[in-house]
């Protein structure tokens, strides 16, 4: 059963949690967008997808030689609300089949950035790869985030792990 609730805080306060049911809150965030691309706006491929595919918005094909990296425009300009970021990530199929990935993974788009969303692609294969206009080249995940405030102290609390770092638990 699905309920649409205008004021979630009041609804949760009045909810009887002794009942045997689960509460799942699906939230959607509205993002202002100026789209100068020639293709559909980024969209989710399935109802439970986390990422939206970003498409190349280029006038002519771009060929990436082995180990070459290039910024590929998307035609997408966004204004994220405060407390949100957009992460640009590789598409698994391009990485597996062609050795094409996003170099600064994940690339973070901050809420105050107003330039075009660009994708920094790199070709890790031994073959040339040509990016065509409209090709799905990356995915974008919109996520909430917190900002940290440093709290200087004289010492940190002890834990079982302590100073154990890289590989301290072994390989098995």
C-alpha positions as CSV (number, residue, x, y, z in Angstrom):
1,X,0.0,0.0,0.0
2,X,1.4,3.4,-0.9
3,X,0.6,6.6,1.0
4,X,1.4,10.1,-0.3
5,X,2.1,12.3,2.7
6,X,2.4,16.1,2.6
7,X,4.1,16.5,6.1
8,X,6.2,13.4,6.7
9,X,7.3,14.6,10.2
10,X,3.7,14.8,11.6
11,X,2.8,11.6,9.9
12,X,5.7,9.7,11.5
13,X,5.0,11.2,14.9
14,X,1.4,9.9,14.7
15,X,2.3,6.5,13.2
16,X,1.9,3.4,15.5
17,X,5.3,1.7,15.2
18,X,3.9,-1.3,17.2
19,X,2.3,-2.4,13.9
20,X,4.1,-5.1,11.9
21,X,4.9,-3.2,8.7
22,X,7.9,-1.5,7.0
23,X,8.1,2.2,6.2
24,X,10.0,3.0,3.0
25,X,10.4,6.6,2.1
26,X,11.1,7.3,-1.6
27,X,12.3,10.8,-2.1
28,X,12.8,12.6,-5.3
29,X,14.7,15.8,-5.6
30,X,13.9,18.4,-8.3
31,X,17.0,19.7,-10.2
32,X,16.9,22.8,-12.4
33,X,18.3,22.0,-15.8
34,X,19.3,23.9,-18.9
35,X,19.7,21.3,-21.7
36,X,21.5,22.2,-24.9
37,X,21.9,18.7,-26.1
38,X,20.2,17.1,-29.1
39,X,19.1,13.9,-27.3
40,X,16.7,13.1,-24.5
41,X,17.5,14.4,-21.0
42,X,19.3,11.9,-18.8
43,X,16.9,9.3,-17.4
44,X,16.8,6.2,-15.3
45,X,16.8,3.0,-17.4
46,X,14.8,1.1,-14.8
47,X,12.6,2.0,-11.8
48,X,15.3,1.0,-9.3
49,X,18.3,2.4,-11.2
50,X,20.7,4.6,-9.1
51,X,22.3,6.3,-12.1
52,X,21.1,8.2,-15.2
53,X,23.0,7.7,-18.4
54,X,24.8,10.7,-19.8
55,X,25.1,11.0,-23.5
56,X,27.9,12.6,-25.6
57,X,26.8,15.9,-27.2
58,X,29.4,16.4,-29.9
59,X,29.3,17.7,-33.5
60,X,31.5,15.0,-34.9
61,X,32.8,11.7,-33.6
62,X,35.8,11.8,-31.2
63,X,38.4,9.0,-31.4
64,X,40.3,8.1,-28.2
65,X,43.6,6.5,-28.9
66,X,45.0,4.0,-26.3
67,X,45.8,5.8,-23.1
68,X,44.3,9.1,-24.4
69,X,41.9,11.1,-22.2
70,X,39.4,13.7,-23.4
71,X,36.6,15.8,-22.0
72,X,33.4,15.0,-23.7
73,X,30.5,17.5,-23.4
74,X,27.0,16.5,-22.5
75,X,25.0,19.7,-23.2
76,X,23.8,19.4,-19.6
77,X,23.8,22.4,-17.2
78,X,22.4,21.8,-13.7
79,X,21.7,23.6,-10.4
80,X,21.6,21.1,-7.6
81,X,20.0,22.0,-4.3
82,X,22.2,22.6,-1.3
83,X,23.2,19.3,0.4
84,X,23.3,17.4,-2.9
85,X,26.1,16.4,-5.3
86,X,26.1,14.6,-8.6
87,X,28.6,11.9,-9.2
88,X,29.8,11.0,-12.7
89,X,30.7,7.4,-12.9
90,X,31.8,4.9,-15.7
91,X,29.4,2.7,-17.5
92,X,30.2,-0.9,-16.8
93,X,29.6,-2.1,-20.4
94,X,32.1,0.4,-21.9
95,X,34.7,-0.5,-19.3
96,X,34.3,-4.2,-19.8
97,X,33.9,-4.4,-23.6
98,X,36.2,-1.5,-24.6
99,X,38.4,-0.4,-21.7
100,X,36.7,3.0,-21.6
101,X,36.2,4.6,-18.2
102,X,35.8,7.9,-16.4
103,X,39.2,9.0,-15.2
104,X,38.3,10.9,-12.0
105,X,35.8,8.3,-10.7
106,X,33.6,9.4,-9.3
107,X,33.7,13.0,-10.6
108,X,31.8,15.2,-8.2
109,X,29.6,18.0,-9.4
110,X,29.0,20.5,-6.5
111,X,25.7,22.3,-5.9
112,X,27.3,25.6,-6.8
113,X,28.7,24.6,-10.2
114,X,26.9,26.1,-13.1
115,X,29.1,25.0,-16.1
116,X,28.4,22.2,-18.5
117,X,28.6,18.7,-17.2
118,X,31.6,17.2,-18.9
119,X,32.8,13.6,-18.8
120,X,36.6,12.9,-18.6
121,X,36.9,9.7,-20.6
122,X,40.1,7.6,-20.9
123,X,40.9,4.7,-23.2
124,X,42.7,2.0,-21.2
125,X,42.5,-0.5,-24.1
126,X,45.1,-1.2,-26.8
127,X,42.6,-0.2,-29.6
128,X,41.2,3.1,-30.7
129,X,37.7,3.9,-29.5
130,X,35.3,6.3,-31.3
131,X,32.7,8.2,-29.3
132,X,29.6,9.0,-31.4
133,X,27.2,11.8,-30.8
134,X,24.4,10.6,-28.5
135,X,26.4,7.6,-27.2
136,X,25.8,6.8,-23.5
137,X,29.3,7.5,-22.1
138,X,28.8,7.7,-18.3
139,X,26.2,7.6,-15.6
140,X,25.3,10.3,-13.1
141,X,24.2,9.5,-9.5
142,X,22.6,12.3,-7.5
143,X,23.2,11.9,-3.8
144,X,22.8,13.8,-0.5
145,X,25.9,14.6,1.4
146,X,26.9,16.2,4.7
147,X,29.6,18.8,5.3
148,X,32.0,18.0,8.1
149,X,33.2,20.4,10.8
150,X,36.6,19.6,12.2
151,X,36.7,19.2,16.0
152,X,40.4,19.4,17.2
153,X,41.1,17.0,20.1
154,X,44.3,15.9,21.9
155,X,43.8,12.2,21.2
156,X,41.4,9.8,19.5
157,X,39.5,7.0,21.2
158,X,40.9,3.5,21.1
159,X,39.4,0.8,18.8
160,X,40.0,-2.8,18.1
161,X,41.5,-1.9,14.7
162,X,43.6,0.9,16.1
163,X,46.3,2.0,13.5
164,X,45.8,-1.1,11.3
165,X,45.8,0.2,7.8
166,X,46.2,-1.3,4.3
167,X,46.1,-5.1,4.3
168,X,46.2,-5.4,8.1
169,X,43.4,-8.1,8.1
170,X,45.2,-10.3,5.6
171,X,44.1,-11.4,2.1
172,X,41.7,-14.2,3.0
